[in-house]
Structure formats: structure tokens, C-alpha cells
Amino acid sequence: MDSLTLARQQKAYLYAALTVFLWSTVASAFKLSLRYTDPLQLLLWADIASIACLGIILFFSGNFRLLQKYTGRDVAAAAGLGILNPFLYYIILFSAYDLLPAQVAQPLNYTWAITLTLLSIPLLKQKIGIRDAAAILISYFGVVLIATYGRPFSLEFSSIPGVVLALGSTVIWSLYWIFNTRDRHDPVAGLFLNFVFALPPILVACFVFSSPWPIPLYGLAGAFYVGVFEMGIAFVLWLKAMKLTVSAAKISTLIFFSPFLSLVFISFLVGEDIRVSTIIGLLFIVAGNALQKTGGNLG
């Protein structure tokens, strides 16, 4: 790795680490906000906050003019990505958090790095070796431990719909990142358009299946926090990391350090008693990703 590539990779690690820190707070924000809103209401107001946040970033960076470079095809692609994220992704994710304890929903959602590896096989024509396959098995055993509260062979999940939604969100999230890496436009401008184009379907869904208002002040504050930090600033940092890194695998495993810090917030802010099975399951997930990250393929 030459010096220029090394410098880019170091920046990618920095952006990824900052994102991980911000993401460690949002599981608590999701759960606390859902005490006062339903998933669609939370998504609507968080999306509005995110559009404002990203618009401000574009304005003060002088990059608002970059939107003029989008062709009709580019705009259509941005709209399609907006349907994936934030529209589908957050409806599914918030619904999972509504059904599951935060300490369960959060680590299940964090397995998207493994899902990304699996989807890269058919979509990117990548091959995985013995090491990767072992990492996947180890990580998903951790998922089963968490989802069954430490009784993996009973297959009695805390909430089957919630578990399905949490794991399903990782598929949507991974697809979004795979398709987004093909976009050569400014990542903040692209993300801004994703959220702008997602607003109409979110608003329609909210009117049909819920109601945009009234929203309690605590719920609105939580939605704004989610929109600014989870959907806005953290997304911008992670997009920059993905653009700079020489390999998505090099930074994707960093996200698994966040759940442990997140458990502290969940315990103190949400008031959940953290189960031993959650911690052990997370250790398996991290171990699987550490195995995937170290060394080369063995087969």
C-alpha cells in the first residue's frame, strides 16, 4: 500500500470510528422515541430533520451547486436509493425496535456487515473462502444466542416478527450500500437527494397508516436527534469512509465495537437489564468479524 493509499485508508478509519461512536447512541434514541411515536411518525420527522441537516451541510460547504450536475438518470437512481433508504430500511428497522428490546434489535441489525459479505457473492461476483464462511457461522450463532435469550437450541425467539424485521433490515441496508458505492457524485449531495425523494412516500404512508401529528415534544425531540445524528451526520461520515477505504471489509467490522458501548446507554437511558446472553452473543459476533478481517482466504 503506497503512502497516498495509506493516508486515504487512515482517513477512512477516522470517519468510520466517529460514525461508530454516534451510532452507539441511536439504539437508545430509537427506543425512547418510540415510547411517544409510532415507527412511521418517527421516520417522517426524522427524515425532515435529516433533510434540513444535510441541506445545511451542503450550503455551508458550497456544494449545493453540485445538484445541478445530476442528469435525469442520476435523479432517477437517487430516487430509487431513497426508496431503499430511508423509506424501506427505517420502516422495517423502527418496527423491529417497536417489537423487540433494544438490546436484541440493535445487535441483530449490526449483522449487516455479514449480510453485505453474503450479498456480494451474487451481486458483486465475489468469492468467499473458508475463513469467511467460518466467520459467518460464528457471527450468526451469536445472533441466535441473543434472539433466543441464551437458549439457542430451543429456537424460541423473543419475537419472531421482530427478529425477522431486524435481520431483514440488514438486507435493505446492505443493498443500499452496494448500489450507492457505484454513485460517483458527491456523497452528501446524493444522500440529500435520497432523503428528499423518500419524503413523499413516507408522508403518504404516514397519512394512510398513522398520522403526522400530534407528536409529543419528547417524541419530536427524539426524531430530530435521530434525523440529525443517525440519518444525517453519521451517514455523511460513513459515506466518506466508504468512498475512501480500499476495501469495505476493512472498515465494516469496526461497527461491531459500537454495540458494547451502546449497551451502556441502553442500560442507563432506556432502563433495560442487560442479559448475559446479549453480551455473549455480541462476543460471538465480534469474534466472527475479527476472524473475517484478519488474514487472507484459506479456500
N, C-alpha and C positions, 0 to 999 in steps of 0.2 A: 504494500500500500504506500503510494507516494505521499509527500508532505501535504499536498493540496487535498488529496482524498482523505487523509487522516484528519486534517483540520475540519473538513466538512462533516466527517463522522463524529468528531468531538462535539460540534455544534448540535448535531442530531441527538446525541446523548443528553446534552444540556436541555434542549427543548422537551425531550421525552421525560426527563426527570421532573421538570416543572409541571408538566401535564399530569404525571402520576400523583404528585402532591395535591394538585387541585382535584383530581378525580377521587382522592381518598375522602373528600368531604361530601361528595354529592349523594352517596347512598343514604346518609342521614338526612340530607336535604330532601331527597325523594320521599322518604318515609314520613318525615314531619309534614311536608306539604300535602301529602295525600290524606292526612287527617282532616284537612279543610277543603280539599278539592277532589274531584274525580280525575282519572287519567287524561281525559280529553280537555278538561278545563286547565289542568296543569300544563299540558302540551301547548295549548293555544297561547296562554300568557307568557310562557317561557319562550316560545317562538318569536313573539312580538319583542320581547326583551332582547333576544339574540339578534334580531334584525337591526334593532337600534344600536346595539353594541358593535356589531360588525360594520354597520354604516359609519359610525364614529371613527372606527379604526381606519377604514378606507379613506375617509375625508381628511383626517389629520396626517395620514401617510402620503397624501397626494395621489392615491391610486384609484380614486373614483372614476377617473377618465379611462381606466383600463376596461371598464364595462363596454366602452364603445368599440372595442376590438372584437367583441363576440359576434360571430356570424349567426344566421338563423339556425344552422345545425348545432352550433355551440350552445345557443339558448335552449334548444330542444333537449340537448344532453343534460344541461344543468337542471332543467325541469324534471327530467327522468330521475336524476340523482336525488332531487328533492323529495320525490315520492318514496324513495328508499329511506332517506334520512334528511329531515327528521320525521316525516309523516309516519311511515310504517314502523320504523325502528322504535320510536318513542311511544307510540300507542301500545306496542307489544311489551316493551320494557316496563312502562308505568303500570300496565295491567298485571305484570308479573309481581312487581313490588306491592301492588294492592292485595295480592293473594298470599304472598309469602313473607316471612320475617326478613328484614333487611340483611341479616347475617347469612341467609340462604340465597336470596335473589342476587346479591352482589357477587359472590364468588362464582356462581353459575354463569352470570353474564361475563365474567372476566375470562372465561374459557374461549373467548372469540379468537385468541391467537392460535389455539389448536384448530378451531374451525377454519381459520384462514389457511393453515397448512393443508387441511383436508381439501378445501375448495380449490387450492392452487393446482391440485393434481388434474382435474378435468378442465379447469378454466385457463390455467397458465401452462399446462402440459409439463409441470414439474414432477420430478420423481422424488420419492422419499425412501430412505434407507432403513436398516434395522434399528438404528438409534432413534430415528424419528418415530417409527412405529411403536417402539417401547415407551417413548415419551408420551405419546398419545394415550396409550393404555394406562400408564401411571396417573396421568392427569385426570382422566375420566373416572378412574377408581376414586380419586379424591372427590369428584363431583357426586358420585353415588353415596359416598360416606356422608357428605354434607346434606344431600337431599333426603336421605333416609334417617337422619339424626343418629348416625353411627351404627345402623343395623343394615349393612349392605346386602346381606343375603335374604333379608325379609322382603325386599323390594316394595316396602310400604312407604311411599313417598309422602312428605308433609302435605303436598297439594299437587296432584298430577297435572292439572291445568296450569298451575303456576310454574312448575318445573318445565313443562313443555314450552310455555311462553318465554321463560328466561333463556332456555337453550335456543329457542327459535330466534330470539333477538340477536344471538351471535351470528346466525346465518345472514340476516339482513345487514348487520354491521360489517361483516367480512366482505360481502358483495359490494357494499358501498365503497370500501377502501380499495378493493381490487379494481373497480371501474374508475375510481377517482384518480388513481395513480397514472392513468392514461391521459389525463387532462393536463395540457401544457400551459394553461392560463395561470394567472396569479391565484394562489390557493385561497386567499382571503376573499377575493372577488368572486371566485367560484362558489365558495361556501355561502357568501352573502346571497347569491342568486338561488342556491339550493333552498335556503330558508324563506326567501321571498316567494318562490313558486310553491312551496309547501303550505303557505298560509291559507290560500283559498280552500283547498280540500280539508285542511284542519278546521277551518271556520265552519264549513258545511257540515262536517261530521259532528262538530260540537253543537250546532243548532239542531241537527236531526236526532242525535243520541243523548245529548246533555243540554247544557245551557251555558253561554259565555259568562253569564253573571246571574245573581250577585256572587261575588267571591269575597270571603272573609279576608281581612287585612293580612293575617298570618299566611294564608294560602297564597295571596298575591305576592307577598314578600318572598316566600319560598320559590314561587315561579320565576320571579325576577332574578333571584340568586342562581337558580338552575340555568336560566337563559343566558346570563352574563358569563358565569364561570364554567359550567358544563358544556353548554352549546356554543358559547362564544369564544372566550379567551383560551380555554383548554383545547378546543377544536383547532384554533389557529396555531397554537404551539405544536400540537400533534401533527397537523398537516405539514408544517415546516420541517418537523423531524422526519416525516415520511419522504418528503421531497429531497432531503439532504443525505439520508442514510444510503449506504451502498447495498444494504440488504434489509428488508423489512424484518427478518428474523432477528437481526442484531438488536433492535430496539423493542420489538413487540413483547419480548419476555420481561422487560422492565415493568410492565403494568402489573405483574403479579406480586410486586412488593407493596403495592398500594393497599390491597385488602387487609393486611395486618394492621396498618395504621388506621384504616377505615373502621376496623372492629373497635378500636378505642373510641372513635367518635360515635359509633352505633351504641356502644355501651353507655357512654356518658350523656349523649344528647337524646337518643331515642329511648334509652332505658331498657334495652334488651339484655337479658342474661346470656352471655356468650357461651355456647356449648363447647365442650371439649371436642366433640366430633367436628365442629366447624373448623377449629384450629388444626386438627389432624388432617382433615380434608384439604385445607389450604396448603399444608406442608407437602402433601402428595402432588398437588397442582404445581407448586413451585418447583418441586424436585423433578417432575416431568419436564417442565420447561427449561430447567437448568441442564438436564440431560440433552435436550434438543439443541440447546445453544452451544454446548461445549463439543469440541472435536468435529470430525468430519463424518460423512456417511460410512457405514460399515457394510452396506449391502445394497 
